[in-house]
Amino acid sequence: MLTDAFVRSVKPSARPQKLSDGGGLHLLVTPTGGRYWRYNYRVAGKQKTLALGVYPDVRLAQARACHQEARRQVADGIDPSAKKQASALTFEMVARQWHAHWKIDRNERHAHYVLSRLEADVFPEIGALPLSEIPTSAFRRAVKKIEARGALDIAKRVLQTCGQIMRYAVANDLASHNPVAEVKPADVLKPHKRRNYPRVGAKELPGLLQDIDAYVGSEHTCLALQLMVLTFVRTSELIGARWSEFDLQASRWDIPAERMKMKTPHIVPLSQQAKAVLNKLKAISFGNELVFPGDVRPTQPMSNNTLLYALYRMGYRGRMTGHGFRGVASTLLHEQGWPHEHIELQLAHQERDDTSAAYNHALYLKPRSTMMQAWADHLDTVRQRPQQLAA
């Protein structure tokens, strides 16, 4: 057993010295004069060493107290080194560690979006909390705050990501349990039921695009369907379009608030392919302010059912609707790794109050323009594939 007097008087030697106090506790004296309290123990059949402090900052009595606590943990099947490491880790530290591991085989754009979402919505709320002390309620509060601004889908994804991070922490002995393991989005977030419209799958898309291009009905209808695929706006937003809303030189379509479901303005970046369709439409507009005038009454937009009946005639009854183009675009753009928030903005899904309406519609306009051009290019590639029938 060591004494205070002996510890004070011990001199360094040419080699490190281990001065035992019993039960695995010892004082390590280095050749340079450093004196370190260490506890050697075995857990799960492995020999480990726990650092208990530096003398004289930690006196003999303090070292013994820490040693006894560590021995109790070992007796209870707890690794004191892992517990000490976890108590020093914050959620943000482990989240970034998880992200570096998770992103290896992920789309780079999607991986960047996931980290950006954590940095914007999670780290400010719980990032600095010790990993081992975060209650379920902290995660609930973080996602409820996201939900409160109308971003329900983002709230769901954030909760799922937090679950993945904590699962990673448990698997790598950084945490003893996952506080969100049994928490589902429906347990803490409001239900949001969306109507599912019939739509084709990815395998049928080449055939649909080829059928639209080969449509033998009204030229306005054919071009309307082509523009619908490229812009995935709502049917009412498309057929009510006026030439005054388009700026082809700036490659954008500004739909005014009064024509939008959310009653806030919406910007549709125009791809080169979309502008080519609009130029064809302009050539047959004959000065009409409406882009898609009705056949019977040219001063009124074409009927809501015009596009639906055209799809019927092409053989897509019960398989595709005008609204279905939005679902196809959303699914495929997500699969391609485009940021969820950019897709939602382009679909005009985000809920916006009167204060934010003035600027939210222009958020991420540059990356959204890049996304819309990439979408049009993807459709050109898909259009060349042989038609496949649904399984």
N, C-alpha and C positions, 0 to 999 in steps of 0.2 A: 504494500500500500504506500502511496506517495504521501508526502507532507508538504505543507506550504513552504516551510524552510528549505526543504530539499529542492523543490521546483525553482525557488528563487536562486539557489546557489549553483544549480547544474551548469556546467561549462560545455561548450561545443567541442567536438572532436573531429578528427579527419573524416570520419564516416558518420552517416545519420545514426541516431540512437533512438530506440523505442523503449521508453520507460513505462512499464506496466503498472496500472492501478487496480487491475483485476476485472474479470468479466468482459474482457475485450477492450476496455478503455485504456488508452495509453497516451503518453506525451511524446510526440515526435520532435527531436531536437536536431536541426540541420547543421552542417558544418559552418554555415554563415551566422549561426546564433538564433535562427528562428525557432519558435516553440509553438507547436500546433497540437490541439487536442483531437484525437481520432478514436473512433469506435469500430472495431472489426467484428463482423457478425456474418451469419449465414442465413439466407432466405431462399426457399425453393431450391435448395442444394447448391447455391452459388455463394462464394465468398465475396463480401462487399465491405467497403469502408465508408463511414459517415464522418464528415468534418463537423466538429462541434465548436470550433472557435480558435482564436489565437490568444496565447498567454502573453502579456498580463491582462489584456482586455477581458478575457474570460478566466476567472480564478478557479482554483481546484474545486471549490464547493459548487460553483455554477456548472462546471464541466460534469461533475458527478450527477447533478440534478438532470441535466440534458441526457446523460447516459442512461439513467434509470427510465426516463420517459421513452427513449428509443428502444430499450429492452422490452418495455411493456408492449410497444407496437409490434415488435418482432414476435413476441409471445402470442399476440392476437392475429398473426398472419399478415401484418402490414409491413411493407418495405419502407423504412423511415427515409431512405434516400429518395425514393420515388415520391413520397409524400412531401418532402422538403422541396423537391424540384417543382412539383405541381403547384405548391403554394406560392412559388415565385413567378409562375407563368400567368400571363394575362390572357383573356380571350383573344385579343387581337394578335398576340404573338403566336398562339396556336393556330388561329385562323389563317394567318399568312403561311405558316408551316404546312397546314393542310392544303392550301391553294397551290403551293409549289409542287406538292406531291400529286394533287388531283389533275392539274392542268396539262400534264405531260402528253396525254393522248387526246386532248380536247382541241376543238377549233380555237385558234388564237383569239379571234374576235369575241367569241363567247366567253372564253376564260377571262379576258380583260373586262368584259361587262360584269361578270359575277363578282370580281374583286372590286370594281367601281361601286357596285350596289352595296357591298359590305362597308366600304369606306364612307359612303354617303348616309346610309341608314342604320347601320349596326354599330360600328366602332364608336361613333359619338355617344351612343347610349350605353353600351356594355363593354366596349373594347378594353377599358382600363381595369375591369373587375378581375380579381384572381380567379383562375379557371375553376378551382376546386370549390369556390364559394358562390357560384352563380345559381340562383334559384330559378325554377321554372317561370315564376312571375316576371323576372327581368326580360326573358325572351318574349313573353306575352305582351308586356308593355311596349317593347320595341316594334313588334309587328302591328299592334293596334294603332300606334302612331302613324305608321305607313297607311293603314286602312283609312284612317281619319281624313287623309287628303284625297281619298277616292281611288288609290292605286291598289285595289284588292288583289289583282293577279301578282303584283310585285310582292305584296305582303305574304302571299302563299309561298312564293318561291324563296323568299328570304327565310321563312320559317323552316322550309325543307333544307336549305343550305346550312342553317345553324345546326340542324339535326345531324347532317353529314359531318360537320366539323367536330361536334361532340362525340360522335361515334368513332371518328378517327382518333380523338384524344383517349378514349377508353381502350381502343385496340392497341395503342402505343404506350400504355401505362402512364399517360399524362393526366388522367382523371379516373376516379373510381366508378363513376356512373354518368349516364347521359340524362340530364334533366328534361330533355325534350323527346326522349325515345318514344314515349307513348302519346305524345301530343300531335293530333292531326289538325290541319287548318280549320276544318269544320268545328273543332272544339273551341276555338277562340275567336274565329272571324265570322262575320255575318255571311249567310248564304247568299249567293248571287247566281240565280238561275238564268241561263241564256238559252234562247231558242236555237236548236240545231237545225240548220237548213240542209236539205239534200245537196251533196256535192260529190264530184268524182274524186278518186284517189290518184296518187302519182302515176300509177300504171296506165290509167285511162286518159291522163292529161294530153299526151301526144295526139291521140285520136280526136279529142275535143278541139284542140287548136287547129288541126287539119280540117275538121268538119266546119268550123267557123269560117276559115279562109275560103272554103269551097261553097259556102252558103249561096243559094241561087235566088233568094228573096230580095227584098229591098236593099239597095246599096247602103242607105243610112243605117239599116238594122245590122248589116254585116259589120260596118265600121264601128257601130256602137258596141257590139260584142267585143271587137278587137280592142277598143279603148277600155272597156270594162276589165278585161284580163290584165291590161298593162297598169291600170290605176287602182283597181279594186275599191272604187268608191261605191256608195249605196246606189241602188237603181234610180231612186228619185233625184239624187244629186247629179247623176249622169244625164238623165233625159231632160232635166231642166236647165242644162248648161247654156250659157249665152257667150257669144264671142267676146264680149267686153270683159269677161272674167279671165281671159287667156293673155299671157305675155310670152309669145313663142321665143322672142329674142332672149328673155331672161329664163326661159325653160321652166315656167311655173303657171299653175292654174290656181287662182284665188277664189275659192267658193265663199260667198258672203254668208254671214251668220244666219240670216233669215232663211236660207235654203238648207241649213244643217240641222240634223236631229238634235244636237246639243246646243243649238242656238248660239254658237260661237264660230268665228271664221276658221277656215281650214285651207291649208296650202298643200297642193299636190305638185311635187317636183316632177317635171316632164322629162322622160327619157327621149333619146333620139327617135326611138321607134314610135313613141306616143305622138311626138311632133309630126312624124311622117303620116300617121293616121289623120291627125288634125288638118294637115295640108290637103289631104284628099277630100276631107269633109268641107274645107273652105272652098274648094273648087266646085262643089255642087251646092253651095249655100245660096247662090244667086241673091246675095244681099240680105238674106233673112238673119235677124239678130239671134234666133234660136239655132243651136248647133244641130239639134235633132227635132225638126218640126214634124208634126203629124201629117199623115198622108191625106186625110180628109180635110183637116183644118190646119193649114201651115202656120197660122198665127198662134197655135197651141202646141206644146211639146207632145211628142209621141206618147202613146199610152203606156202605163206601167206594165201592162201585160205583153207588150210587143216583144220584148226580149225573151220572156218566159215561153211564149208561143213559138218563137223561132227555135228555142231549145227543144220544145216538144217535137217540132217538125224534123229536127235532126236526130230524133230518137232518144232524147235524154229526159223524157217525162219520168218524174219520180227519182231521177238520178242527179239532176243539176238545176239550180235556179240562179237568178241574177245575183242574189245574196251569197250564193255558194262560192262565187269567185273570191270573196273576201276570206272565207274559211280556207280555201285552197292556198291562197297567198300567205295567210298567217301560219298555217302548218308548215309549208315548205320553207319560208323565211326563218322560222324558228329552227328547223332542222339544219339549215345552212349556217346557223350560228349568229345571225344578226341580233343585236340587242333587243330584248323584249320591249323595253320602253320606247325604242324607235319605231318598232312595228306597231305598238299600240297607238302611238301618236299618229302614225300614218293611216291607221284604221279609224282615227277620230274616236277612239274608245275611252280615252281618259276623261274622267269627270272634271269639270272646270267651273269654278265659281266666277262671278262677274268681275272680280278684281284680277284674277289670273288670266281671264280669257283674252285680254288685250295682247299678251305676249306668249302664252303657252303654245299657241298654234304654230309659232315660228321656232320652237325649240328644236335643236339638233337638225336644223334644216340642211346643213352641208352633208352630214353623214346620211341623212335620209335621202338626199339627192343621189348619193353614191349607191345606196341600197336600191333605189328605184331603177337606176340604170343597170345595175347587176341583175335585178329581177327581169328586166326586159331582155337582157342578153341570155339569161337562163332559159327564158321562154323560146328564144330563137333556137337554142340548142335542143330543147325538148321537142320542138316542132319537127325536127329532122329525124326523130326516132321512129321506128316502125310502130304502128298502132298495136296496142296490147289490150286484150280483153280482160275484164276483172275476173279474178279467180272465183 
